[in-house]
């Protein structure tokens, strides 16, 4: 009997952890990734009660924010410039189809080169905010010691065209990831405190 109760409690805990937070909590936490002056006007995507990915709030500025995926542990939210939305949406579709990381990269690279998928011509930003599960309250949206990192997409940039290294020498140093590809981007990852 004790083993059955322990198993039942474990299953119930797993189900509770996977429940979708309220719309208000999803919006609150998604906006943690956005620059403060852009939060009020940002569009926010998240999950409805059927766990479908939907627009939770239509915005008025150029920032799109993504709520945390309730099926994943911890908190991981992001905000990006609207010109990256087609690129991001294509990635979501391909992940839903079960494509691997490498397959998604290759498909999007081919689609950008063919003109089917448009990437911004100017540098565009992405902000990612995360926290471990024990630092995130899914009911209230409170976060302790969250971590914010920055990405600037600059398609087809190289070390030679930017002067950036391909790996950081110290924490927080900007560096170029995926150089020479549609997904080339400057990574800025501050030291964790």
C-alpha positions in Angstrom: 0.0 0.0 0.0 2.8 2.4 0.9 4.5 1.8 -2.5 1.2 2.5 -4.3 0.7 5.7 -2.5 4.3 6.8 -3.1 3.8 6.0 -6.8 0.5 7.8 -7.0 2.0 10.9 -5.3 4.9 10.9 -7.8 2.5 10.7 -10.7 0.3 13.5 -9.3 3.3 15.7 -8.7 4.5 15.1 -12.3 1.0 16.0 -13.7 0.8 19.1 -11.5 4.3 20.3 -12.6 3.3 19.9 -16.2 0.1 22.0 -15.8 -0.1 25.2 -17.8 0.3 28.3 -15.6 -2.4 30.9 -15.8 -2.3 33.4 -18.7 -1.3 36.2 -16.3 1.6 34.2 -15.0 2.7 33.2 -18.5 2.6 36.9 -19.6 4.4 38.0 -16.4 7.2 35.6 -16.8 7.6 35.9 -20.6 8.1 39.6 -20.2 11.1 39.1 -17.9 13.1 38.5 -21.0 12.2 41.8 -22.6 14.0 45.1 -22.1 12.0 46.9 -19.4 10.9 49.8 -21.7 9.5 47.3 -24.3 7.5 45.1 -21.9 4.2 47.0 -22.0 3.8 46.8 -25.7 5.2 43.3 -26.4 3.2 40.6 -28.1 3.2 37.4 -25.9 2.8 33.8 -27.2 2.0 31.1 -24.7 -0.2 28.1 -24.0 -4.0 27.8 -23.6 -5.8 25.3 -21.4 -5.5 22.7 -24.1 -1.7 23.3 -24.2 -2.0 24.8 -27.7 0.6 27.5 -28.6 -1.4 30.7 -29.1 -1.2 34.5 -28.9 -1.9 35.4 -25.2 -1.6 39.1 -25.8 -1.4 41.2 -28.9 1.2 43.9 -28.7 1.9 47.3 -30.1 5.7 47.3 -30.5 8.3 45.3 -32.3 8.9 42.7 -29.5 7.5 39.2 -29.5 7.8 37.2 -26.2 7.4 33.4 -25.7 6.1 32.0 -22.4 7.7 29.0 -20.8 6.9 25.6 -22.2 5.0 23.9 -19.3 6.2 20.5 -20.4 9.9 21.4 -19.7 11.5 21.8 -16.3 12.6 25.1 -15.0 11.8 28.5 -16.6 13.0 29.4 -20.1 11.3 32.4 -21.7 12.5 34.6 -24.6 11.7 37.8 -26.4 12.8 38.7 -29.9 12.5 41.4 -32.6 9.4 40.8 -34.8 11.5 40.4 -37.9 12.8 37.1 -36.5 9.2 35.7 -36.1 9.2 33.8 -39.4 12.5 32.2 -38.6 11.3 31.3 -35.1 7.9 30.0 -36.2 9.6 27.8 -38.8 11.7 26.3 -36.1 8.7 25.6 -33.9 6.9 23.9 -36.8 9.9 21.7 -37.6 10.3 20.7 -33.9 6.7 19.8 -33.7 7.3 17.5 -36.8 10.0 15.8 -34.8 13.0 17.1 -36.6 16.3 17.0 -34.9 18.4 20.2 -34.1 20.7 19.5 -37.1 17.7 18.8 -39.5 16.1 22.1 -38.4 19.4 23.9 -39.0 19.8 22.4 -42.5 16.2 22.9 -43.6 16.1 26.5 -42.5 19.6 27.2 -44.1 18.3 25.7 -47.4 15.1 27.7 -47.2 16.9 31.0 -46.5 19.3 30.4 -49.4 16.3 29.7 -51.7 14.4 32.8 -50.6 11.5 30.7 -49.1 12.4 31.8 -45.6 13.3 35.4 -45.0 15.8 36.5 -42.5 16.2 40.2 -41.4 18.8 42.2 -43.4 19.7 44.2 -40.3 21.0 42.8 -36.9 18.1 41.7 -34.7 17.9 40.8 -31.0 16.8 37.9 -28.9 16.8 37.9 -25.1 16.6 34.7 -23.1 15.7 34.5 -19.4 15.9 31.3 -17.5 15.8 29.9 -14.0 16.1 26.4 -12.4 12.9 24.7 -11.3 13.5 25.3 -7.6 13.9 29.1 -8.3 10.6 29.4 -10.2 7.1 29.3 -8.8 4.7 28.3 -11.6 1.6 29.4 -9.6 2.7 33.0 -8.8 5.3 33.6 -11.5 7.9 34.6 -8.9 11.5 33.9 -9.9 14.7 34.0 -7.8 18.1 34.5 -9.3 17.0 34.3 -13.0 19.6 34.5 -15.7 19.4 36.8 -18.8 21.6 36.3 -21.9 21.6 38.1 -25.2 21.8 37.1 -28.8 22.1 39.4 -31.9 21.3 37.7 -35.2 23.5 38.9 -38.1 23.0 36.3 -40.9 26.1 35.2 -42.7 28.4 37.2 -40.5 31.9 35.8 -40.0 34.8 36.5 -37.7 36.4 38.4 -40.6 33.4 40.6 -41.2 32.8 41.4 -37.5 36.1 41.1 -35.8 34.5 38.9 -33.2 36.1 35.7 -31.9 34.4 32.3 -32.4 34.5 31.6 -28.7 34.6 33.7 -25.6 37.9 34.2 -23.7 36.1 35.4 -20.6 32.6 35.3 -19.2 30.4 38.0 -20.8 32.7 38.5 -23.8 30.7 38.7 -27.1 31.5 36.0 -29.6 30.1 34.7 -32.9 28.2 31.5 -33.2 27.3 29.7 -36.4 29.5 32.0 -38.5 28.8 32.2 -42.3 25.3 30.7 -41.9 21.8 32.0 -41.9 21.9 31.6 -38.2 25.1 33.5 -37.4 24.6 35.4 -34.2 26.6 37.3 -31.6 26.3 35.6 -28.2 26.6 37.6 -25.0 26.5 35.4 -21.9 27.2 37.3 -18.7 28.8 35.5 -15.8 26.3 33.8 -13.5 26.1 35.1 -10.0 
